[in-house]
Every structure is written in structure tokens, then in C-alpha cells.
Amino acid sequence: MTKNEKVIAGHSITLNCGQMSHPEITWYKDESAIPLARGQAYCIENATAADEGMYHCAVDNGPRRSLKVLVIGKRSLFYCQ
């Protein structure tokens, strides 16, 4: 099952690998390993449209958890005068 995560452009989000407890967890984006992304959590800072995609964390030859990240454009605030 894939979990959907939303983040507003310019904000940060931390993706969590859930119940997996293993020292060798690797993070992937769109099936490619993310360099130096290891461990239980992965943080995306200052999210942009380029960060949108399918992420998953996995242990070599073991279970994996998938998360789909959607980056939402910044909301503009308009004030009545």
C-alpha cells in the first residue's frame, strides 16, 4: 500500500520508514537510490516540483515501504482593502 504525502512548495517534509528497524535502510526516488540517504527517516527541505515523485525505503532483499510525494504550490494571501 502506498501512502500519499503532501508538502507545500518551499516547506520541508520528513518521510518515515514506519516499523522497519534495520541499520541498512536505503531511500529511493522513482526507483533510483538517493545518494547518502540512509536510515529510518528522509527529510526533503525547501520542497520544489522536482521533489515530487514516488519514494520508498527498503532493506536489501527485504521489505519496502512506498510513499508518493506531491508538492503543492504556495498559497497567495489576498487582503481586501
Buried (B, 14 or more C-beta within 10 A) or exposed (E): EEEEBEBEBEBEBEBBBEEBEBEEBBBBBEEEEBEEBBEBEBEBEEBEEEBBBEBBBBBEEEEEBEBBBEBEEEEEEEEEE
